[in-house]
């Protein structure tokens, strides 16, 4: 798979609607197979922040088209970050 097609695929995995994941996030799940197949959607910002950080780190090594796609991914992710801001206004973000 080429870097461009991989970045296109990653962009397609970013959510665009609310339920069960906030728009701009990448879907993640809590899974405990030993507990009778426990699987629950986990609306968290941590996976999205890690993926975005990684993509931004390779931005200057991909095509211009993929670079623009990375910028779009990062922009959509940034719109979701305030949903996870500390409830007391501190400079921390929660992902659980």
N, C-alpha and C positions, 0 to 999 in steps of 0.2 A: 504494500500500500504506500503510495507516495505521501510526502508530508502535506501537500495541498489537499488530497482527498481525506487524510486523517483529520486535519483541522476542520474541514467541511463537515465531517461526521461528528466531531466534538461540538461544533456550533449547533448542529441539528439536535443534539442531546440536551441542550440548555432549554429549560422550561419557559413557556410563553404565557401560560395561564395559571390561575390560582386554583389549587386543589390537585393533588394533595401537597404540591410544592409551590412555594412562592415564585412568581415570575422572576427570571434571571438566575435562578439556582440550577445546579445539576442535581438530579434525583439521587438519593441515597436511601439505603434501607438498613434497619437493625435486624439482624438475623441470628437466631439461636436454634439451629436445627434439632438439637437434643431436647428442646422444650416443645415437642409436638409440632414442629414446623413453624415456630414463631417467626414471623416476618412482618415488619411494620415500616411504613414510610417514615423517613426521618428528615424533616424539613430543617436543615441546618446550613449555616453559611461556611463552615470549615472546609468542606470538600470543594465548594465553589472557589473560595479564596485560594486554596492550594493549586487548583487547576489553572486559575487565572494567572497566578504568580508564575507558574511554570511556562505557560504560553507566552507571557510577556518576556520571559527570559530568552526565548528563542525567536522572538519577533524579528530581529535584525538578520536572521539566517534563513528566512522563508521568502517566498515570492511576495510581490507588492499586494496581490490579491489576498493572499493568506494573512498578511500583516494587517490589512483592513478588516478582515474577518476577526482576527484576534482583538483588534480595537473595539469592534462591535460586541464581542463576547464580554470584554472587560467593562464596557459601558453598561450593558444589561446587568452584569453582576453588581456593579457599583450602585445601581438603583435599588437593589435588594438589601444592601448592607444596613441601612438605617433600621430595618425591621428587627435587627438583632443587637442594636445598641443597648448598652447597659441602662436598665430602667431608672437608675438614679443619676443618669447623665455623666457617669464616669467614662474615661477613655478606654473602655473595654467593650468587647462584643461577645455575646453568648452564642453557643452553637448547640445547646442541648435543651 
